[in-house]
């Protein structure tokens, strides 16, 4: 992400990525090799900004140590808080991360709650969203399918069980359909099988990215009733395509939806059902939400705008194009 923004906005700055962890490589020797390469780079005498992504569990030790090395070597540092559960982390995690973030020059996160939870001074804090490319055109509300789309990992973390409890026969009788796209987990597969028994539900399985975006451009509503989330790209893509979005107040999702004048719910099937019924029965409310989604996407999520903010952020650390 950072490489793309800086390559576009600061063409004369060299961006080098350094892998510190490969979830698929469980060999201790390989993991030590990853960290050794990162440590050598961190302690080099070249002048650069270190940008470290910190999530949870092992990342606190792995990337946290790298952050300390960078600061010890005198390099300005940017930390992106990227864990899906960091806003609700346990006491020991909060304590460790608070101490680590004191070494950062700038802390980037997706939600103000991250700043408050880890006592990050406002002078260090930068809240920036993930970005998306704006589609060239958006389908009007009157030409969209009466369809609700759930997209992503089909499992309990994303709330597929909440969707199952929420999908109501009244919605189907009113001509609405539910589309489920994504790779199922073992628990999610059983729920998907039950949902597929309903004529109004279509289980699509995993889709290619372009196919998913094309589908998203045609539906009326995107739902994301997640239990753990950082800043879901599915929601960002739905907003810029003019979909009304319903999601939970988790990670950076709640603040994103509130800013876009969308619908924030608890992790509750009944609340999701009530919200969907409201949108199905109130076409003007649905249309207002769709227009607000598109407007917010253009204002806050467009790649060009987010790139400009990252360039400004790096400029604060003394790095400019040229």
N, C-alpha and C positions, 0 to 999 in steps of 0.2 A: 504494500500500500504506500509506504513512505517513499520507496524508490520511484514509484510511478508519479507521485505528486512532484517530487523534486526534479525528476528527469524532465517533466513538462514545464515546471515553473522556474527552474534554476539550471539551465542547460550546461553551464560551465562548472557545476559542482559534481564531483564523482561520488556515486552512491555505491557502497559495497555491502552486501548482505553476508552475515556470518551465522551459520547454523549452530545452535547450541544444544539442540535436542531433536532426535528423530524417534517418535513414538513407536515406530515399527522395528527399531533396532534396540534390542534388549541387552546386548552384550556390554558388560561393564567397560571393557577395553575401548570399544567404539565411543561410548559416552564420554569417557575421559579424554579421548582424542578430540571430540567436538569442543569440549571445554578448554582444552589446552590451546587449540588454535584461536579461540575467542580471547583467551587470556593474553596470548602473545600480541594480538592486535590491540587489545585494550591498553597494554603497557608500552606500546611503541611510541616513538618521539614525534611521529607525524601529527600535524594539527588537524583535528576533526571533532565532530559532534558524535557522541555515542547515543544511539536510540535503542532503548531496551524495552521489550515487551515482558511484563510480569503478570502471571496469572495466579495460580494457587498451588498448594502442595509442593511438589519438587521444584517448581519454578522459583519459589521464594529463596531456596538455597542456590540453585543453579544461576538464574539470571540476577538474583540479588547479589551474589558474590561478584558477578561481572560488573554490576553497577558500582560496587565499592572499589573495584580495581580501576575502573574508568576515572572515578573522582580522585583516587589516590594519585593517578598519573596526571591529573590536572586537566582532563578533558571535560568540556561542558556536556551535560547529559539530559536527555529527554526520556521520561518513563511513560509508557502507555500501560494503563491498568486494563487488563483484558480478560480477567476471569469472570465466568458467568455467575459465580456466587460470591464475589468479593464484597458486594454491598451488604451481604448478610454473614460475613465470615466470623469464625469463632474468635474468642479472646486472644489466644496465642498467635493466630494468624494476623490479627489486627495489630498486636504489639510489635511483631517482627516487621511488618510492612511499614508501620509508622516510623520505625527507626531507619529502615532502608530509604524511605522517601526523603528523609532529611538530606541525603546526599545528592538528590536530583536537582538540576537547575530548573527544569520545568516538568510538571506532572500533567499528563493528558488523560482524560477519562470521558466517559459517555454520559455521566449523570452527576449532578451536584451532590448527591448522597455519598458518592465516593470521596469527594473532597472533605465533606463533613466527617465521615467515618474515620478517615485517616489524618485528620487535622492538618490538611495541606493549606498553607497560607494562600490567600487570594492572589498575591503577587506571583506565585509559582504555578497557579492552576490555569489550565486551558481545556475548556470543554468543546470538543469538535466531533461531529458525526462521521460515520462512514459515508462515502460518497457513491453515487451511481450516475451512469450516463443517462441523460434525458432521452426518452424516445422521441423520434421526429414528430409524431402526432399521437393524440390520445382519443380513444373511442368515446363518443358522447354517451351520457348516461342512458338516453332513450334507446340506444342500440346495443346495450350490453346484455349478456345472458343473465337470467335470474339465477345466479349461481354463487355459492359460497366456496372459497378455496382454502383448504388447509395444505400447506406445503412445507416440507422439511422432513427431518427424521420422524417417522411414524412410531412414536413411543411415548412413554409416560413423562419424560422430561419436557417434551413439547406439548403434552396435554391431550393426546389423542383420546384418552379415557374421558376427559372433560367434554370433548367434542361428541363422543358417543352418547353421553348423558344429556347433551343439549339438543341433539338433532330431533326435532319434533315432527310428528305426523302433520300438524297444522301447517308447517312450512312446506312440506311436500304437497299437501292438498292445495296450497296457494300457488303451486307451479315452480317452487324453488328446488334446486338440486345441490347436493354436496359433492365436491370433488376432493379427493385425497391423493396428493402426489408426494412421493418420497419413499425412501428405503425403510422398511419396517424393522424394528427391533423384535426380539422373540415375544415380548409382552405385547408390543404393538401389532404384531401379525395376527394374534388371536382376536384382538379388537377389530382390526380391519376386516377379518373374515365375517364377523357378526354384522358389521356395518354394510358389507357388500350384499347381505340378504335383503336389504331395503331397496326397492326399485328407484328411489330418488337419490341413491348414493352410488358413485362410481369410484372405484379404487384404481388409480392409474399406475401405481408403482413409481419407481425412479424415472425422472424425465431428464433429457438433455437440457442444459441451461437455456438455450435459445427457445426450445419448445415450451419450457416453463414460463418464460417471459411472454411468449405469444399467447399462452393460455391466460396468464394474469391480465393481459391487456383486454381480454374479452369478458372477464367476470365482473360482478358488482361489488363483492365483499371478499376481503382476505381476513382470515382469523389466525391468531397466534396465542393460544392460551397457555403459554409456557410456565413451567415451574422454575427453570433456570435459564438465564439468557444474558448475553452481554449487550449486543446491539445488532439484532437480526437483519441480515441483508434482505431476506424475503419481505420484510415489512417496508424497508426503504424502496425496494423495487415496486411494491404495490402502491405506495404513496405517489411516486412519480408517474405511475400509469393511471392515476385517478381512481383507484379503488378505495372504498371506505374500508377502514381497518379496525378490528376489535382485538385487543390483547390485554395481557396482565401487567400489573405494575411490578416488574421484576427487572433487575439490572438497569440498563438504560432505556428499556422499552416503554415504561410508563411515561417518562419525561418526553420521549420522542412523540408518543401518541397524543399527549396533552398539548404539546406545542403545535401539533398538526390539526388540532381540534377534532380528534378521533375519539374512540371509545375505550376507556380503561376499566377493566373489570377485575374482580377477585378471581382466585382459582376455583371457580364455581360453575358447575353445569347449569344451574338455574339462572345465574346472572347472564351467562352467555346466551342461553335460550331466550331470555327476556329481551336482550339487546338485539338479537337477530329478528325476533318477532316485531319489535319496534321498527326496525329498518325495512322489513318486508311490508309492513302495514302503513308506513309513512313515506311515500316516495319522495316528497319534498325534503324530508330530513336526510334521506339517503343521498339525494342529489347534492345537498349542501355539503355533506361530508366528503363526497367525491371531489367537488370543486376545491374545498379547503385542502384536501390531500395533495392534489396536483399543485396548488399554489405554494404550499409549504415545501414540496419537493423541489420546485424551481428555485425558491428563495434560499433554502438551507442545505439541500442534499446534492445539488448539481456539482459535478466533478470540477468544473472551472472555479466555482466559488470556494469549494473546500481546498483546492490547490492553492489559491491565493492566500488563504488563511495559514496554511502550512508554511508557505514561503515567508510570510510576515513573522511567523513564530520562529523560524530558523534565523531570520534577520535579527531578532532580539538577542541571539547568541553570537552575533558577529559574523554570520555567514550570509553573504550576498552573492548574486549571480555575477561572476567575473572576479 
